[in-house]
């Protein structure tokens, strides 16, 4: 390696160090605004007659053409759960 190559290599290293120190540190988890949910609500466990009625109501709303995403937000459940009920 000649002197000019070493000079270029040192310059690349100094630029890399500068980029590393100037970049913000990564945060763990998801960013605060990335979620589509408004506020976390307490989970509701439905059972028995209430569960049967809830499933019927979801299926009826789906048949009327209400989007699954809107139903999920409205009732605080996942869209996957709605699709699972539909089968």
TAGI-V250351 format. One record per residue. N is the residue number from 0. PSI is psi as a letter, one per 20 degrees, with the letter a starting at -180 (NA if undefined). NEAR is the number of other ideal C-beta (glycine too) atoms within 10 Angstrom. D_LAST is the distance of its C-alpha to the last C-alpha in Angstrom with 2 decimals. Layout:
# TAGI-V250351
((N,PSI,NEAR,D_LAST) (N,PSI,NEAR,D_LAST))
This chain:
# TAGI-V250351
((0,p,7,67.94) (1,r,6,70.42) (2,h,7,71.03) (3,h,8,69.06) (4,g,9,65.90) (5,h,10,66.23) (6,g,10,66.66) (7,g,11,63.46) (8,g,11,61.55) (9,h,10,62.82) (10,g,10,61.82) (11,g,10,58.23) (12,g,10,58.06) (13,h,10,59.41) (14,g,10,56.87) (15,g,10,54.01) (16,g,10,55.35) (17,g,10,55.67) (18,g,9,52.07) (19,g,8,50.82) (20,h,7,52.87) (21,i,7,52.08) (22,q,8,48.28) (23,q,5,46.33) (24,p,4,44.97) (25,q,5,41.21) (26,q,8,39.30) (27,q,4,36.64) (28,a,6,33.13) (29,q,8,31.60) (30,q,7,33.89) (31,h,7,34.02) (32,j,5,32.85) (33,i,7,30.05) (34,q,10,27.27) (35,i,7,25.36) (36,q,9,25.22) (37,f,8,28.16) (38,p,5,29.05) (39,p,8,27.45) (40,r,8,26.63) (41,p,5,26.56) (42,q,7,23.23) (43,p,10,22.07) (44,o,6,20.62) (45,q,12,18.94) (46,r,7,19.01) (47,c,7,19.20) (48,h,8,19.43) (49,h,11,19.24) (50,g,11,15.81) (51,g,11,14.46) (52,g,11,16.33) (53,g,15,15.16) (54,g,15,11.41) (55,g,11,12.50) (56,g,12,14.75) (57,g,20,12.37) (58,g,13,10.16) (59,g,10,13.63) (60,h,17,15.01) (61,g,16,12.38) (62,h,9,13.21) (63,i,7,16.82) (64,j,6,16.56) (65,p,13,17.07) (66,q,11,16.51) (67,h,17,14.05) (68,g,11,17.18) (69,g,11,19.06) (70,g,17,16.56) (71,g,19,16.55) (72,g,14,20.35) (73,g,10,20.83) (74,i,15,19.05) (75,k,13,19.95) (76,r,17,16.60) (77,q,11,15.24) (78,h,14,13.19) (79,h,10,11.26) (80,h,15,10.38) (81,g,19,9.20) (82,h,12,6.91) (83,h,9,5.70) (84,h,14,5.49) (85,h,12,3.81) (86,NA,4,0.00))
